[in-house]
């Protein structure tokens, strides 16, 4: 039994989703900056090749995570059990 109203729960879900997206986008941008910086200086400092590889893997992982997160709010059956279900339903994320 929920003690909060539906509108309050919807607002909380929106805040959590926005925070999650900001974090994911920030980490993706940080990985891009790290990759670019290591790509520029890899000739002078060969050990930056490892940093460059790490940054590239981080970019791929972040991009994959963003795609999966966006896809999870669209058509999966488990989205019905999600705490963000109310927000996703009102925003039109369920496309059947």
C-alpha positions as CSV (number, residue, x, y, z in Angstrom):
1,X,0.0,0.0,0.0
2,X,1.4,3.3,-1.0
3,X,1.1,6.3,1.2
4,X,2.1,8.8,-1.4
5,X,-0.3,10.0,-4.0
6,X,0.0,8.9,-7.6
7,X,1.2,12.4,-8.7
8,X,3.9,12.5,-6.0
9,X,5.1,9.1,-7.0
10,X,5.1,10.1,-10.7
11,X,7.2,13.2,-9.9
12,X,9.7,11.2,-7.9
13,X,10.0,8.7,-10.7
14,X,10.7,11.6,-13.2
15,X,13.4,13.0,-10.9
16,X,15.1,9.6,-10.6
17,X,15.0,9.0,-14.3
18,X,16.3,12.5,-15.1
19,X,19.2,12.0,-12.6
20,X,20.0,8.7,-14.1
21,X,20.1,10.1,-17.6
22,X,22.3,13.0,-16.5
23,X,24.8,10.7,-14.8
24,X,24.9,8.4,-17.9
25,X,25.4,11.3,-20.3
26,X,28.0,12.8,-18.1
27,X,30.0,9.6,-17.9
28,X,29.7,9.1,-21.6
29,X,31.1,12.7,-22.2
30,X,33.9,12.0,-19.7
31,X,34.9,8.9,-21.6
32,X,34.8,10.8,-24.8
33,X,37.1,13.5,-23.4
34,X,39.5,10.9,-22.0
35,X,39.6,9.0,-25.3
36,X,40.3,12.2,-27.3
37,X,43.0,13.4,-24.9
38,X,44.7,10.0,-24.9
39,X,44.5,9.7,-28.7
40,X,46.3,13.1,-29.1
41,X,49.1,12.2,-26.7
42,X,49.5,8.5,-27.4
43,X,52.6,9.1,-29.6
44,X,54.4,11.0,-26.9
45,X,53.4,8.7,-24.1
46,X,52.9,5.1,-25.3
47,X,51.4,4.0,-22.1
48,X,48.3,6.1,-22.9
49,X,47.4,3.3,-25.4
50,X,46.0,1.5,-22.4
51,X,44.0,4.5,-21.3
52,X,42.7,5.0,-24.8
53,X,41.6,1.4,-24.9
54,X,39.8,1.8,-21.5
55,X,38.1,5.0,-22.7
56,X,37.0,3.3,-25.9
57,X,35.5,0.4,-24.0
58,X,33.8,2.8,-21.6
59,X,32.2,4.7,-24.5
60,X,30.9,1.5,-26.0
61,X,29.5,0.4,-22.6
62,X,27.9,3.8,-21.9
63,X,26.3,3.9,-25.3
64,X,25.0,0.4,-24.9
65,X,23.6,1.2,-21.5
66,X,21.8,4.2,-22.8
67,X,20.3,2.2,-25.6
68,X,19.2,-0.6,-23.3
69,X,17.7,1.8,-20.8
70,X,15.8,3.6,-23.4
71,X,14.6,0.3,-24.9
72,X,13.6,-1.0,-21.5
73,X,11.0,1.8,-21.1
74,X,9.4,1.0,-24.5
75,X,8.0,-2.4,-25.1
76,X,9.4,-5.0,-22.6
77,X,6.9,-6.9,-20.4
78,X,9.0,-6.2,-17.4
79,X,8.5,-2.5,-17.7
80,X,5.0,-3.1,-16.2
81,X,6.8,-3.9,-12.9
82,X,9.1,-0.9,-13.1
83,X,8.9,1.9,-10.5
84,X,8.9,4.3,-13.5
85,X,5.8,2.6,-15.0
86,X,3.5,5.6,-14.3
87,X,5.9,8.0,-15.9
88,X,6.6,5.8,-18.9
89,X,2.8,5.3,-19.5
90,X,2.0,9.0,-19.4
91,X,5.0,10.0,-21.6
92,X,3.9,7.6,-24.3
93,X,6.9,5.3,-23.9
94,X,4.8,2.2,-24.3
95,X,4.4,1.5,-28.0
96,X,2.6,-1.6,-28.9
